[in-house]
Amino acid sequence: MRGQTLAEKILSHAAGKAVRAGDLVVVDCALVMIVDSVAQSVIKTLTKELGVTKFPHPERITFVIDHVAPAPTVQVAEGQAELRRYARQHNLQVFEVGRGICHQV
């Protein structure tokens, strides 16, 4: 039997049992990072499809604006403004433009 990949080890630890690629597991996340390029879609899914109105651990959720910065179009700027409003409304952290590259923060 082959050893586990790093992702399998991390998810196994979080799940409290051994997991392998292809397994479906539900775990608590230490941190959820949502990047600006998908934020509008995530917000829509959370609010309209899942009906999320409150987060049990808002300190574990952060938005990062760095994939499309500075905003090159009005549409992108409006999306980033929506991200900021949503984050303020739910007391979620936002890493603004210039605060680092999300995959290294």
N, CA, C and O atoms as CSV, one atom per row, in Angstrom:
chain,resi,resn,atom,element,x,y,z
A,1,MET,N,N,0.849,-1.179,0.000
A,1,MET,CA,C,0.000,0.000,0.000
A,1,MET,C,C,0.893,1.239,0.000
A,1,MET,O,O,1.872,1.298,0.743
A,2,ARG,N,N,0.565,2.210,-0.815
A,2,ARG,CA,C,1.378,3.420,-0.914
A,2,ARG,C,C,1.160,4.319,0.298
A,2,ARG,O,O,0.137,4.231,0.976
A,3,GLY,N,N,2.132,5.177,0.556
A,3,GLY,CA,C,2.000,6.157,1.626
A,3,GLY,C,C,0.999,7.234,1.237
A,3,GLY,O,O,0.548,7.300,0.094
A,4,GLN,N,N,0.663,8.070,2.202
A,4,GLN,CA,C,-0.297,9.137,1.941
A,4,GLN,C,C,0.400,10.365,1.370
A,4,GLN,O,O,1.562,10.636,1.672
A,5,THR,N,N,-0.321,11.090,0.552
A,5,THR,CA,C,0.157,12.381,0.077
A,5,THR,C,C,0.028,13.382,1.221
A,5,THR,O,O,-0.607,13.089,2.233
A,6,LEU,N,N,0.624,14.553,1.065
A,6,LEU,CA,C,0.516,15.589,2.093
A,6,LEU,C,C,-0.948,15.963,2.324
A,6,LEU,O,O,-1.381,16.096,3.469
A,7,ALA,N,N,-1.702,16.130,1.253
A,7,ALA,CA,C,-3.123,16.477,1.389
A,7,ALA,C,C,-3.885,15.387,2.137
A,7,ALA,O,O,-4.734,15.686,2.977
A,8,GLU,N,N,-3.587,14.137,1.838
A,8,GLU,CA,C,-4.257,13.033,2.532
A,8,GLU,C,C,-3.906,13.029,4.015
A,8,GLU,O,O,-4.763,12.751,4.855
A,9,LYS,N,N,-2.661,13.333,4.339
A,9,LYS,CA,C,-2.249,13.383,5.751
A,9,LYS,C,C,-2.968,14.504,6.492
A,9,LYS,O,O,-3.441,14.312,7.612
A,10,ILE,N,N,-3.047,15.665,5.870
A,10,ILE,CA,C,-3.713,16.813,6.500
A,10,ILE,C,C,-5.195,16.509,6.713
A,10,ILE,O,O,-5.729,16.744,7.797
A,11,LEU,N,N,-5.852,15.992,5.690
A,11,LEU,CA,C,-7.280,15.684,5.806
A,11,LEU,C,C,-7.539,14.521,6.754
A,11,LEU,O,O,-8.550,14.513,7.456
A,12,SER,N,N,-6.649,13.546,6.786
A,12,SER,CA,C,-6.787,12.436,7.738
A,12,SER,C,C,-6.728,12.955,9.163
A,12,SER,O,O,-7.516,12.548,10.017
A,13,HIS,N,N,-5.788,13.856,9.414
A,13,HIS,CA,C,-5.653,14.433,10.758
A,13,HIS,C,C,-6.932,15.188,11.134
A,13,HIS,O,O,-7.450,15.028,12.239
A,14,ALA,N,N,-7.433,16.006,10.214
A,14,ALA,CA,C,-8.634,16.794,10.491
A,14,ALA,C,C,-9.871,15.909,10.646
A,14,ALA,O,O,-10.757,16.218,11.444
A,15,ALA,N,N,-9.937,14.814,9.891
A,15,ALA,CA,C,-11.097,13.918,9.942
A,15,ALA,C,C,-11.031,12.932,11.101
A,15,ALA,O,O,-12.047,12.362,11.499
A,16,GLY,N,N,-9.826,12.734,11.643
A,16,GLY,CA,C,-9.678,11.775,12.732
A,16,GLY,C,C,-9.674,10.332,12.261
A,16,GLY,O,O,-9.864,9.409,13.052
A,17,LYS,N,N,-9.456,10.145,10.965
A,17,LYS,CA,C,-9.389,8.790,10.406
A,17,LYS,C,C,-8.577,8.862,9.113
A,17,LYS,O,O,-8.413,9.937,8.535
A,18,ALA,N,N,-8.079,7.726,8.668
A,18,ALA,CA,C,-7.311,7.687,7.427
A,18,ALA,C,C,-8.223,7.935,6.231
A,18,ALA,O,O,-9.285,7.324,6.109
A,19,VAL,N,N,-7.803,8.830,5.359
A,19,VAL,CA,C,-8.550,9.094,4.132
A,19,VAL,C,C,-7.606,9.017,2.943
A,19,VAL,O,O,-6.395,9.200,3.070
A,20,ARG,N,N,-8.181,8.745,1.805
A,20,ARG,CA,C,-7.425,8.622,0.554
A,20,ARG,C,C,-8.088,9.483,-0.519
A,20,ARG,O,O,-9.241,9.891,-0.381
A,21,ALA,N,N,-7.346,9.749,-1.577
A,21,ALA,CA,C,-7.898,10.481,-2.718
A,21,ALA,C,C,-9.181,9.792,-3.167
A,21,ALA,O,O,-9.229,8.569,-3.298
A,22,GLY,N,N,-10.214,10.588,-3.401
A,22,GLY,CA,C,-11.504,10.046,-3.815
A,22,GLY,C,C,-12.495,9.880,-2.680
A,22,GLY,O,O,-13.697,9.760,-2.918
A,23,ASP,N,N,-11.996,9.871,-1.427
A,23,ASP,CA,C,-12.896,9.779,-0.274
A,23,ASP,C,C,-13.621,11.107,-0.084
A,23,ASP,O,O,-13.075,12.169,-0.383
A,24,LEU,N,N,-14.831,11.042,0.407
A,24,LEU,CA,C,-15.583,12.237,0.764
A,24,LEU,C,C,-15.470,12.414,2.267
A,24,LEU,O,O,-15.874,11.541,3.034
A,25,VAL,N,N,-14.919,13.550,2.686
A,25,VAL,CA,C,-14.780,13.814,4.118
A,25,VAL,C,C,-15.305,15.205,4.424
A,25,VAL,O,O,-15.236,16.109,3.592
A,26,VAL,N,N,-15.826,15.359,5.620
A,26,VAL,CA,C,-16.276,16.659,6.106
A,26,VAL,C,C,-15.430,16.988,7.320
A,26,VAL,O,O,-15.382,16.220,8.281
A,27,VAL,N,N,-14.762,18.133,7.274
A,27,VAL,CA,C,-13.877,18.523,8.368
A,27,VAL,C,C,-14.095,19.991,8.708
A,27,VAL,O,O,-14.574,20.765,7.879
A,28,ASP,N,N,-13.742,20.365,9.930
A,28,ASP,CA,C,-13.707,21.772,10.301
A,28,ASP,C,C,-12.440,22.370,9.716
A,28,ASP,O,O,-11.371,21.763,9.785
A,29,CYS,N,N,-12.555,23.537,9.152
A,29,CYS,CA,C,-11.398,24.200,8.549
A,29,CYS,C,C,-10.792,25.186,9.533
A,29,CYS,O,O,-11.510,25.895,10.239
A,30,ALA,N,N,-9.471,25.225,9.575
A,30,ALA,CA,C,-8.781,26.206,10.401
A,30,ALA,C,C,-8.898,27.588,9.770
A,30,ALA,O,O,-8.987,28.589,10.480
A,31,LEU,N,N,-8.899,27.647,8.446
A,31,LEU,CA,C,-8.996,28.914,7.727
A,31,LEU,C,C,-9.570,28.663,6.341
A,31,LEU,O,O,-9.193,27.710,5.659
A,32,VAL,N,N,-10.486,29.531,5.937
A,32,VAL,CA,C,-11.025,29.497,4.586
A,32,VAL,C,C,-10.605,30.791,3.908
A,32,VAL,O,O,-10.893,31.879,4.407
A,33,MET,N,N,-9.924,30.679,2.769
A,33,MET,CA,C,-9.479,31.845,2.018
A,33,MET,C,C,-10.294,31.934,0.739
A,33,MET,O,O,-10.382,30.972,-0.024
A,34,ILE,N,N,-10.887,33.096,0.516
A,34,ILE,CA,C,-11.680,33.322,-0.691
A,34,ILE,C,C,-11.004,34.431,-1.477
A,34,ILE,O,O,-10.856,35.547,-0.978
A,35,VAL,N,N,-10.595,34.138,-2.695
A,35,VAL,CA,C,-9.888,35.128,-3.503
A,35,VAL,C,C,-10.873,35.984,-4.283
A,35,VAL,O,O,-11.993,35.568,-4.579
A,36,ASP,N,N,-10.425,37.189,-4.607
A,36,ASP,CA,C,-11.278,38.168,-5.263
A,36,ASP,C,C,-11.870,37.684,-6.580
A,36,ASP,O,O,-12.982,38.075,-6.933
A,37,SER,N,N,-11.162,36.857,-7.297
A,37,SER,CA,C,-11.645,36.432,-8.613
A,37,SER,C,C,-12.869,35.515,-8.549
A,37,SER,O,O,-13.561,35.351,-9.554
A,38,VAL,N,N,-13.147,34.919,-7.397
A,38,VAL,CA,C,-14.319,34.041,-7.255
A,38,VAL,C,C,-15.270,34.509,-6.151
A,38,VAL,O,O,-16.272,33.848,-5.879
A,39,ALA,N,N,-14.967,35.628,-5.523
A,39,ALA,CA,C,-15.731,36.076,-4.354
A,39,ALA,C,C,-17.212,36.273,-4.651
A,39,ALA,O,O,-18.057,35.856,-3.859
A,40,GLN,N,N,-17.543,36.899,-5.775
A,40,GLN,CA,C,-18.958,37.130,-6.079
A,40,GLN,C,C,-19.719,35.816,-6.206
A,40,GLN,O,O,-20.852,35.705,-5.737
A,41,SER,N,N,-19.116,34.845,-6.826
A,41,SER,CA,C,-19.750,33.537,-6.970
A,41,SER,C,C,-19.926,32.860,-5.615
A,41,SER,O,O,-20.964,32.256,-5.350
A,42,VAL,N,N,-18.919,32.961,-4.765
A,42,VAL,CA,C,-18.988,32.361,-3.426
A,42,VAL,C,C,-20.078,33.038,-2.601
A,42,VAL,O,O,-20.871,32.366,-1.941
A,43,ILE,N,N,-20.115,34.363,-2.639
A,43,ILE,CA,C,-21.126,35.107,-1.883
A,43,ILE,C,C,-22.532,34.721,-2.357
A,43,ILE,O,O,-23.430,34.512,-1.541
A,44,LYS,N,N,-22.718,34.629,-3.667
A,44,LYS,CA,C,-24.023,34.238,-4.220
A,44,LYS,C,C,-24.409,32.838,-3.747
A,44,LYS,O,O,-25.549,32.609,-3.342
A,45,THR,N,N,-23.474,31.917,-3.797
A,45,THR,CA,C,-23.755,30.545,-3.360
A,45,THR,C,C,-24.109,30.509,-1.882
A,45,THR,O,O,-25.071,29.851,-1.485
A,46,LEU,N,N,-23.329,31.218,-1.063
A,46,LEU,CA,C,-23.581,31.224,0.379
A,46,LEU,C,C,-24.950,31.804,0.708
A,46,LEU,O,O,-25.687,31.239,1.516
A,47,THR,N,N,-25.290,32.924,0.088
A,47,THR,CA,C,-26.524,33.616,0.449
A,47,THR,C,C,-27.759,33.036,-0.230
A,47,THR,O,O,-28.758,32.751,0.431
A,48,LYS,N,N,-27.695,32.863,-1.537
A,48,LYS,CA,C,-28.895,32.469,-2.279
A,48,LYS,C,C,-29.125,30.970,-2.323
A,48,LYS,O,O,-30.267,30.515,-2.247
A,49,GLU,N,N,-28.060,30.201,-2.446
A,49,GLU,CA,C,-28.236,28.753,-2.586
A,49,GLU,C,C,-28.197,28.024,-1.249
A,49,GLU,O,O,-28.929,27.055,-1.045
A,50,LEU,N,N,-27.343,28.487,-0.336
A,50,LEU,CA,C,-27.200,27.804,0.954
A,50,LEU,C,C,-27.919,28.516,2.095
A,50,LEU,O,O,-28.098,27.935,3.165
A,51,GLY,N,N,-28.331,29.763,1.885
A,51,GLY,CA,C,-29.064,30.499,2.908
A,51,GLY,C,C,-28.248,30.867,4.136
A,51,GLY,O,O,-28.804,31.020,5.224
A,52,VAL,N,N,-26.947,31.010,3.978
A,52,VAL,CA,C,-26.083,31.352,5.117
A,52,VAL,C,C,-26.334,32.799,5.526
A,52,VAL,O,O,-26.255,33.708,4.699
A,53,THR,N,N,-26.634,33.008,6.800
A,53,THR,CA,C,-26.837,34.362,7.321
A,53,THR,C,C,-25.832,34.711,8.408
A,53,THR,O,O,-25.654,35.884,8.738
A,54,LYS,N,N,-25.176,33.700,8.965
A,54,LYS,CA,C,-24.223,33.926,10.053
A,54,LYS,C,C,-23.163,32.829,10.008
A,54,LYS,O,O,-23.445,31.683,9.656
A,55,PHE,N,N,-21.938,33.205,10.372
A,55,PHE,CA,C,-20.838,32.245,10.407
A,55,PHE,C,C,-20.471,31.951,11.854
A,55,PHE,O,O,-20.289,32.882,12.638
A,56,PRO,N,N,-20.357,30.676,12.228
A,56,PRO,CA,C,-20.026,30.346,13.614
A,56,PRO,C,C,-18.614,30.774,14.014
A,56,PRO,O,O,-18.356,31.027,15.191
A,57,HIS,N,N,-17.700,30.856,13.047
A,57,HIS,CA,C,-16.317,31.253,13.323
A,57,HIS,C,C,-15.848,32.250,12.267
A,57,HIS,O,O,-15.047,31.891,11.404
A,58,PRO,N,N,-16.330,33.499,12.316
A,58,PRO,CA,C,-15.950,34.464,11.282
A,58,PRO,C,C,-14.446,34.723,11.230
A,58,PRO,O,O,-13.921,35.121,10.190
A,59,GLU,N,N,-13.760,34.502,12.330
A,59,GLU,CA,C,-12.310,34.720,12.352
A,59,GLU,C,C,-11.559,33.697,11.498
A,59,GLU,O,O,-10.365,33.860,11.245
A,60,ARG,N,N,-12.237,32.665,11.062
A,60,ARG,CA,C,-11.607,31.628,10.231
A,60,ARG,C,C,-11.831,31.848,8.734
A,60,ARG,O,O,-11.430,31.021,7.914
A,61,ILE,N,N,-12.470,32.958,8.382
A,61,ILE,CA,C,-12.780,33.225,6.977
A,61,ILE,C,C,-12.127,34.534,6.573
A,61,ILE,O,O,-12.264,35.543,7.264
A,62,THR,N,N,-11.421,34.515,5.459
A,62,THR,CA,C,-10.772,35.731,4.988
A,62,THR,C,C,-10.904,35.861,3.477
A,62,THR,O,O,-10.826,34.880,2.738
A,63,PHE,N,N,-11.104,37.082,3.044
A,63,PHE,CA,C,-11.098,37.411,1.623
A,63,PHE,C,C,-9.744,38.019,1.296
A,63,PHE,O,O,-9.159,38.722,2.121
A,64,VAL,N,N,-9.244,37.752,0.099
A,64,VAL,CA,C,-7.965,38.307,-0.339
A,64,VAL,C,C,-8.171,38.954,-1.704
A,64,VAL,O,O,-8.660,38.324,-2.642
A,65,ILE,N,N,-7.787,40.228,-1.793
A,65,ILE,CA,C,-7.882,40.937,-3.069
A,65,ILE,C,C,-6.471,41.050,-3.630
A,65,ILE,O,O,-5.698,41.919,-3.228
A,66,ASP,N,N,-6.146,40.156,-4.565
A,66,ASP,CA,C,-4.818,40.227,-5.184
A,66,ASP,C,C,-4.760,39.616,-6.572
A,66,ASP,O,O,-3.788,39.839,-7.294
A,67,HIS,N,N,-5.757,38.862,-6.963
A,67,HIS,CA,C,-5.707,38.248,-8.288
A,67,HIS,C,C,-6.010,39.262,-9.393
A,67,HIS,O,O,-5.461,39.176,-10.492
A,68,VAL,N,N,-6.875,40.207,-9.095
A,68,VAL,CA,C,-7.247,41.228,-10.072
A,68,VAL,C,C,-7.125,42.584,-9.382
A,68,VAL,O,O,-8.124,43.190,-8.993
A,69,ALA,N,N,-5.885,43.047,-9.239
A,69,ALA,CA,C,-5.652,44.292,-8.509
A,69,ALA,C,C,-4.509,45.064,-9.162
A,69,ALA,O,O,-3.466,44.494,-9.482
A,70,PRO,N,N,-4.713,46.348,-9.353
A,70,PRO,CA,C,-5.951,47.082,-9.113
A,70,PRO,C,C,-7.028,46.659,-10.111
A,70,PRO,O,O,-6.745,46.093,-11.167
A,71,ALA,N,N,-8.256,46.952,-9.741
A,71,ALA,CA,C,-9.398,46.556,-10.575
A,71,ALA,C,C,-9.282,47.205,-11.957
A,71,ALA,O,O,-9.217,48.430,-12.058
A,72,PRO,N,N,-9.255,46.400,-13.018
A,72,PRO,CA,C,-9.078,46.953,-14.362
A,72,PRO,C,C,-10.367,47.455,-15.020
A,72,PRO,O,O,-10.316,48.189,-16.007
A,73,THR,N,N,-11.526,47.057,-14.469
A,73,THR,CA,C,-12.803,47.475,-15.058
A,73,THR,C,C,-13.773,47.873,-13.952
A,73,THR,O,O,-13.572,47.548,-12.781
A,74,VAL,N,N,-14.814,48.572,-14.340
A,74,VAL,CA,C,-15.856,48.958,-13.390
A,74,VAL,C,C,-16.506,47.709,-12.803
A,74,VAL,O,O,-16.791,47.665,-11.606
A,75,GLN,N,N,-16.739,46.705,-13.626
A,75,GLN,CA,C,-17.371,45.466,-13.157
A,75,GLN,C,C,-16.529,44.795,-12.071
A,75,GLN,O,O,-17.072,44.339,-11.066
A,76,VAL,N,N,-15.232,44.732,-12.258
A,76,VAL,CA,C,-14.349,44.127,-11.252
A,76,VAL,C,C,-14.348,44.977,-9.986
A,76,VAL,O,O,-14.394,44.437,-8.881
A,77,ALA,N,N,-14.297,46.297,-10.131
A,77,ALA,CA,C,-14.317,47.192,-8.968
A,77,ALA,C,C,-15.609,47.020,-8.177
A,77,ALA,O,O,-15.585,47.010,-6.946
A,78,GLU,N,N,-16.732,46.884,-8.871
A,78,GLU,CA,C,-18.010,46.669,-8.191
A,78,GLU,C,C,-18.026,45.331,-7.459
A,78,GLU,O,O,-18.569,45.232,-6.359
A,79,GLY,N,N,-17.442,44.313,-8.055
A,79,GLY,CA,C,-17.347,43.009,-7.399
A,79,GLY,C,C,-16.508,43.077,-6.138
A,79,GLY,O,O,-16.850,42.466,-5.126
A,80,GLN,N,N,-15.408,43.821,-6.196
A,80,GLN,CA,C,-14.563,43.974,-5.012
A,80,GLN,C,C,-15.272,44.793,-3.940
A,80,GLN,O,O,-15.100,44.534,-2.749
A,81,ALA,N,N,-16.062,45.772,-4.349
A,81,ALA,CA,C,-16.845,46.549,-3.386
A,81,ALA,C,C,-17.883,45.655,-2.706
A,81,ALA,O,O,-18.113,45.773,-1.502
A,82,GLU,N,N,-18.509,44.761,-3.475
A,82,GLU,CA,C,-19.471,43.814,-2.904
A,82,GLU,C,C,-18.777,42.904,-1.893
A,82,GLU,O,O,-19.316,42.643,-0.817
A,83,LEU,N,N,-17.592,42.424,-2.236
A,83,LEU,CA,C,-16.796,41.592,-1.331
A,83,LEU,C,C,-16.564,42.320,-0.013
A,83,LEU,O,O,-16.760,41.750,1.060
A,84,ARG,N,N,-16.145,43.583,-0.097
A,84,ARG,CA,C,-15.869,44.372,1.119
A,84,ARG,C,C,-17.133,44.561,1.960
A,84,ARG,O,O,-17.089,44.420,3.182
A,85,ARG,N,N,-18.256,44.878,1.315
A,85,ARG,CA,C,-19.526,45.058,2.042
A,85,ARG,C,C,-19.925,43.770,2.757
A,85,ARG,O,O,-20.299,43.790,3.929
A,86,TYR,N,N,-19.841,42.666,2.049
A,86,TYR,CA,C,-20.204,41.374,2.628
A,86,TYR,C,C,-19.304,41.056,3.817
A,86,TYR,O,O,-19.779,40.599,4.857
A,87,ALA,N,N,-18.015,41.298,3.662
A,87,ALA,CA,C,-17.064,41.035,4.748
A,87,ALA,C,C,-17.381,41.903,5.970
A,87,ALA,O,O,-17.371,41.409,7.097
A,88,ARG,N,N,-17.660,43.186,5.755
A,88,ARG,CA,C,-18.011,44.074,6.879
A,88,ARG,C,C,-19.288,43.604,7.561
A,88,ARG,O,O,-19.368,43.564,8.789
A,89,GLN,N,N,-20.276,43.252,6.765
A,89,GLN,CA,C,-21.574,42.812,7.288
A,89,GLN,C,C,-21.426,41.578,8.175
A,89,GLN,O,O,-22.159,41.429,9.153
A,90,HIS,N,N,-20.493,40.699,7.846
A,90,HIS,CA,C,-20.331,39.439,8.574
A,90,HIS,C,C,-19.075,39.399,9.441
A,90,HIS,O,O,-18.708,38.347,9.965
A,91,ASN,N,N,-18.418,40.554,9.589
A,91,ASN,CA,C,-17.214,40.652,10.421
A,91,ASN,C,C,-16.119,39.680,9.960
A,91,ASN,O,O,-15.498,38.997,10.775
A,92,LEU,N,N,-15.895,39.631,8.649
A,92,LEU,CA,C,-14.879,38.768,8.062
A,92,LEU,C,C,-13.664,39.606,7.672
A,92,LEU,O,O,-13.804,40.769,7.292
A,93,GLN,N,N,-12.502,39.028,7.763
A,93,GLN,CA,C,-11.260,39.730,7.457
A,93,GLN,C,C,-11.075,39.870,5.946
A,93,GLN,O,O,-11.429,38.976,5.178
A,94,VAL,N,N,-10.511,41.014,5.536
A,94,VAL,CA,C,-10.162,41.246,4.137
A,94,VAL,C,C,-8.694,41.647,4.070
A,94,VAL,O,O,-8.273,42.600,4.726
A,95,PHE,N,N,-7.923,40.920,3.279
A,95,PHE,CA,C,-6.563,41.340,2.971
A,95,PHE,C,C,-6.667,42.190,1.717
A,95,PHE,O,O,-6.947,41.689,0.628
A,96,GLU,N,N,-6.439,43.473,1.885
A,96,GLU,CA,C,-6.595,44.430,0.800
A,96,GLU,C,C,-5.437,44.354,-0.190
A,96,GLU,O,O,-4.433,43.684,0.049
A,97,VAL,N,N,-5.603,45.051,-1.296
A,97,VAL,CA,C,-4.577,45.154,-2.328
A,97,VAL,C,C,-3.266,45.597,-1.684
A,97,VAL,O,O,-3.237,46.551,-0.907
A,98,GLY,N,N,-2.191,44.900,-2.012
A,98,GLY,CA,C,-0.873,45.277,-1.511
A,98,GLY,C,C,-0.489,44.658,-0.181
A,98,GLY,O,O,0.618,44.897,0.301
A,99,ARG,N,N,-1.367,43.870,0.431
A,99,ARG,CA,C,-1.043,43.255,1.724
A,99,ARG,C,C,-0.418,41.883,1.582
A,99,ARG,O,O,-0.248,41.178,2.577
A,100,GLY,N,N,-0.074,41.491,0.372
A,100,GLY,CA,C,0.596,40.215,0.165
A,100,GLY,C,C,-0.066,39.390,-0.908
A,100,GLY,O,O,-1.160,39.706,-1.376
A,101,ILE,N,N,0.603,38.340,-1.288
A,101,ILE,CA,C,0.093,37.404,-2.282
A,101,ILE,C,C,-0.623,36.300,-1.517
A,101,ILE,O,O,-0.038,35.683,-0.627
A,102,CYS,N,N,-1.874,36.048,-1.852
A,102,CYS,CA,C,-2.724,35.197,-1.014
A,102,CYS,C,C,-2.136,33.828,-0.714
A,102,CYS,O,O,-2.306,33.323,0.396
A,103,HIS,N,N,-1.469,33.229,-1.645
A,103,HIS,CA,C,-0.946,31.889,-1.396
A,103,HIS,C,C,0.308,31.917,-0.526
A,103,HIS,O,O,0.884,30.873,-0.220
A,104,GLN,N,N,0.726,33.125,-0.131
A,104,GLN,CA,C,1.884,33.265,0.744
A,104,GLN,C,C,1.557,33.986,2.040
A,104,GLN,O,O,2.418,34.111,2.910
A,105,VAL,N,N,0.309,34.468,2.184
A,105,VAL,CA,C,-0.081,35.210,3.389
A,105,VAL,C,C,-0.286,34.240,4.533
A,105,VAL,O,O,-0.619,34.655,5.643
